[in-house]
Structure formats: structure tokens, C-alpha cells
Amino acid sequence: MVPHIRPAQLTDWLRQCRVQTPDAQPIVLDVREPWEVQTASVRPDGFELRHMPMASIPARLAELPKDRPIACLCHHGGRSAQVAYFLHRQGYDDVVNIAGGIHAWAAEVDPTIPQY
């Protein structure tokens, strides 16, 4: 099972990651299309931000380390949930989905992020 967290819970998740795996910087994996990332994007703060469109994940799987926590992000949380479940089935143990996506992030965390 893949846990779901809200954007407002990300800070707590990052703190928990630092306790559990202090040497592994968490990754926020943005699985949206390039035009979406250009329209609205988060600023890395306590995590590495990586952009891989959802369709590219299977071919680029080797680029994602299994020993680092990963939080998947998309527009509303649907695509990122699919990617999180896919990663979990591929042996990634520390994966969460950011429920509500960048849309909720703009509402809960950073209102300067444009909504689309």
C-alpha cells in the first residue's frame, strides 16, 4: 500500500524521512508534462525536485534511487498515485503520493503558485 499525504503534511513527512534515513535526501518526483511544470512549479525546500513525465517513468526507472524516499506529485494527485503504485510494485519501499497535487499545494502551502 502506498500512503497519501497532503501538501500541508510534506514538512512532517520530510522531518520523518530525515529521522529514518538521515543520509538520503528525499525526492519530490513531479510526473507532470513539461508545459505543466512551466505553468506552475514548486520550489525545492528540504528535498530534491525531479521532473519525469509519467509516460517516461518505465524507461527512466534506473534514474530513481531505491534508497531515497520519494513523494510523487502531479496536477491533482491521480497520475502521481499511479506512478507511486508503479514504483512500489518495482521495489521502491519508501514512496508516497501527494494527494491533491500542485493544485492543493497552491491552496495549502504556497498561494503564489499559479493554478491551472
Beta strands, then each sheet from edge to edge (+ up, - down):
strand 1: 4-5
strand 2: 27-30
strand 3: 48-51
strand 4: 70-73
strand 5: 95-98
sheet 1: 1+ 5+ 4+ 2+ 3+
end
